[in-house]
Amino acid sequence: MAKLIFFVVDDDPAYSRIVQAHLQAKYAAKVHVFHSGEECMQQLSLKPEIIILDYYLGEANRLNGKEVWKSLKDSQVKSKVIMMSAQGEGKIVLELVKMGVRDYVMKDEEAMTNLDDIIGEYFSAQP
């Protein structure tokens, strides 16, 4: 069986490493880390099964997570996308739901457990 491929797109290098280490340990996956939406979009030919995408991506980035998500949706990429953010504002979550984002995880002490739950749902739904 081929290794699963994950993308982690987050402007915070420390948090990216935490998520990367977790995914590698839990799923024996190949995890590519990108610190900008542009980098992620340029590497889609690697065909990740799951993209974990930060909502904000920092002010230095041309594309924020919302814009990357729209580009992914428009390009009809088959990857599952999990949006993450340290911001738990209801306004943000409502905006994402209206856009069609299905999965949103808060960057809190339960983040890795919540990621695992969502990832488990993805793989249990596959034939």
C-alpha positions in Angstrom: 0.0 0.0 0.0 1.3 3.5 -0.9 2.0 5.9 1.9 -0.7 8.5 2.5 0.2 12.0 1.5 -0.8 14.9 3.7 -0.2 18.6 3.2 0.0 20.9 6.2 -0.3 24.6 5.2 0.4 26.9 8.1 2.5 30.0 8.5 3.6 29.0 12.1 6.7 26.7 11.7 6.4 25.4 15.3 2.7 24.4 15.0 3.4 22.9 11.5 6.1 20.7 13.0 3.7 19.5 15.7 1.1 18.5 13.2 3.6 17.0 10.9 5.1 14.8 13.7 1.7 13.7 14.8 0.6 12.7 11.3 3.8 10.9 10.6 3.6 8.9 13.9 -0.1 8.1 13.7 -0.5 7.4 10.0 3.1 6.6 8.8 2.3 9.3 6.2 4.4 11.4 3.9 3.7 14.9 5.2 4.6 18.0 3.2 4.7 21.3 5.1 4.1 24.6 3.3 4.1 28.0 4.9 2.1 29.7 2.2 -1.0 29.0 0.1 1.1 29.6 -3.0 3.5 26.8 -2.1 0.6 24.4 -1.5 -1.1 25.2 -4.8 2.2 24.7 -6.7 2.6 21.2 -5.3 -0.9 19.8 -5.9 0.6 17.4 -8.5 1.7 15.3 -5.5 -2.0 14.5 -5.0 -2.4 14.7 -1.2 -5.3 12.7 0.3 -5.8 15.4 2.9 -4.8 19.0 3.2 -4.8 20.6 6.6 -5.1 24.3 6.0 -4.7 27.3 8.4 -7.4 29.9 8.1 -5.3 33.0 8.3 -1.8 32.1 7.0 -0.4 35.4 8.2 -0.2 38.8 6.7 2.9 38.1 4.7 1.0 35.6 2.5 -0.7 36.6 -0.7 -3.4 34.0 -0.2 -5.2 33.2 3.1 -6.7 29.9 3.9 -10.1 30.9 2.7 -8.7 31.9 -0.7 -6.7 28.7 -0.9 -9.8 26.7 -0.2 -11.8 28.5 -2.9 -8.9 27.8 -5.4 -8.9 24.1 -4.4 -12.6 23.9 -4.8 -12.5 25.6 -8.2 -9.7 23.4 -9.4 -11.7 20.3 -8.5 -8.9 18.8 -6.5 -10.0 15.5 -5.0 -8.2 16.1 -1.7 -10.1 16.4 1.5 -9.5 19.7 3.3 -9.6 20.3 7.0 -9.5 24.0 7.9 -7.7 24.9 11.2 -7.5 28.1 13.2 -6.7 29.5 16.5 -9.7 31.7 16.1 -13.0 30.1 17.3 -15.2 33.0 16.4 -18.7 32.0 15.4 -18.6 34.5 12.6 -15.6 32.7 11.0 -17.1 29.3 11.4 -20.4 30.5 9.9 -18.5 32.0 7.0 -16.7 28.8 6.3 -19.8 26.7 6.5 -21.5 29.0 4.0 -18.5 28.5 1.7 -18.9 24.8 1.9 -16.1 24.0 4.3 -17.1 20.7 5.9 -14.4 20.3 8.6 -13.0 22.9 10.9 -10.6 22.2 13.8 -9.7 24.7 16.6 -5.9 24.9 17.4 -6.4 24.0 21.0 -5.4 21.1 23.4 -7.9 18.8 21.6 -6.7 19.6 18.0 -4.9 16.4 17.3 -7.7 14.3 18.7 -10.2 16.2 16.6 -8.0 15.9 13.5 -7.8 12.1 14.1 -11.6 11.9 14.4 -12.1 13.7 11.1 -9.4 11.7 9.3 -10.9 8.5 10.6 -14.3 9.5 9.2 -12.7 10.1 5.8 -11.1 6.7 5.6 -14.0 4.8 7.1 -16.3 6.3 4.4 -14.1 5.0 1.6 -15.2 1.8 -0.1 
